[in-house]
Amino acid sequence: MRNRGRILFLAVIALVLCALPALAGDPGFKQLEGEVFQTTLPNGLTVIILPRHEAPVISFVTYADVGGVNEQQNATGLAHIFEHMAFKGTTTLGTKDYPKEKAAMDKEDAAFTALRAERLRRPKPDPEKLKALEAEFKKTQEEAQKYSDTGAFDKVLEREGAEGLNAFTAFDQTVYHYSLPSNKLELWAALEADRFTNPVLREFYKEKDVIMEEKRMGESQAIGRLFADFFPVAFKASMYRSWVIGHMSDLQAITRQQAMDWFNKYYRAKNLTVAIVGDVDPKTAMPVLAKYLGDIPAGTKPEGPVTVEPPQREEKRIIMDDPSQPFLIIGYHRPDVNDPDDPVYDVINDILAGGRSSRLYTSLVKEKKLALAVESASSIEGQKYPGIFGIFCVANKGKSNAECEQAIYTELDRLKNEPVSKDELEGVKARAKMHFIESIDSNMGLAMQLAFYQNLQGDWRSMFKALDRIDAVTPEDIMRVAKQTFVKNNRTVGMIETTPAKAEK
């Protein structure tokens, strides 16, 4: 996610996903479903529009069906890099003289290629040659920078009243979003079509430095390091094992041409969905959208990963000694979002950690006073492919990760062996209804949901059936899924164990 207004993308997805249960039985909601307009442009781009005329504002979401899961060894972090690049302008926006800028960037790329080759030379690079190449590369960077109109894309939109201009990259998707006054629909369409047809990856190497610093900052915190190490342990084969921001060595070595190749493969009309919610009329909007978005090259829908995560054979553990506060992660492999048991995992998640009356909070925080905080997430990786059901815990002062871990297992065993009461299950369903009611007050929240459902479940209409699926969950389903999932050989445990700080020499 871009630095301005930066929020961890996991938090964004959590906010979106908590709103997914739909108020299927409400007449107003059913009416809302009937107002959604969907079409596919001749180039293959999917357009979803939901009119809501309460205010003269439109929220826009452009969903690229690509994320960290599509990356490969030697090029991790590409999805996130291109997200940053999508704000750098085009051949006409963001440049002072594009022909001269292009020539300067070509020299910059040639200098970086030479520097990269020396850095990767085995058995080791020549220090003197490396120094000379670094100086030449810096010189070409400074020359290319002369022709860049930094921030031009943002400036145009901010001048026209844009709010929430940002984007995020996750394991399964890259999403661009912001809102504009409703009379700026054509501006949005023109800019969006331009940046996904004629992007210029200016300031590429400078922006890579920003991303690498972002990675350093994330890993400067003990919990950040634990998460970065946890997923490669939990996953053996799936690219969910590689944190979206990428490996430092890959970030250092990735070239502008690699990023352009990524764009040419994944940023084609057949791999894009736009969701538009607000003060908009599909009849008048579609000619405008077709005029601009219809010019994005069609391309082909890229094939997804073929690697399948094999069943886990035994429990895995990672223990990190650090002076920071104890922290515990327990992760269990679970199926993807389209599995019939997906709503069962949502129900289990709410039972375990859905607020201060939830089982884990009641047991570990209120009664046993083992933990300061305890949470769970029905999926902490991507959702398109099998992921991880996660439980997180911060031990109380004087208490240990081991005590918290055993208390968590006690609650998981309850789910396996004791049917959930009717009252507790009804409470879960009531909270699902409440979450959705809160979410439909936001045009952006609705646009996000429509785009997510369209791509992750193949049809935005699935959003309007979500509560039906929740309603169908029975106590027997919960016991069955708990017995299948919460077993020792299916779990990965990660923890920070507090150790004294090392004295500085």
LINHUQUI-V572428 format. One record per helix or strand of 3 or more residues. SS is the DSSP state (a for helix, b for strand). FROM is the first residue (numbers start at 0). LEN is the number of residues. If there is no record, write none. Layout:
BEGIN
[[SS | FROM | LEN] [SS | FROM | LEN]]
END
This chain:
BEGIN
[[a | 8 | 10] [a | 26 | 9] [b | 35 | 5] [b | 45 | 6] [b | 56 | 8] [a | 67 | 3] [a | 77 | 8] [a | 97 | 22] [a | 126 | 19] [a | 151 | 8] [b | 162 | 7] [b | 173 | 8] [a | 181 | 14] [a | 203 | 16] [a | 221 | 13] [a | 238 | 3] [a | 247 | 6] [a | 255 | 11] [a | 268 | 3] [b | 271 | 7] [a | 281 | 12] [b | 315 | 7] [b | 326 | 8] [a | 341 | 12] [a | 358 | 9] [b | 370 | 7] [b | 386 | 9] [a | 400 | 17] [a | 421 | 18] [a | 442 | 14] [a | 459 | 12] [a | 474 | 11] [a | 487 | 3] [b | 490 | 8]]
END
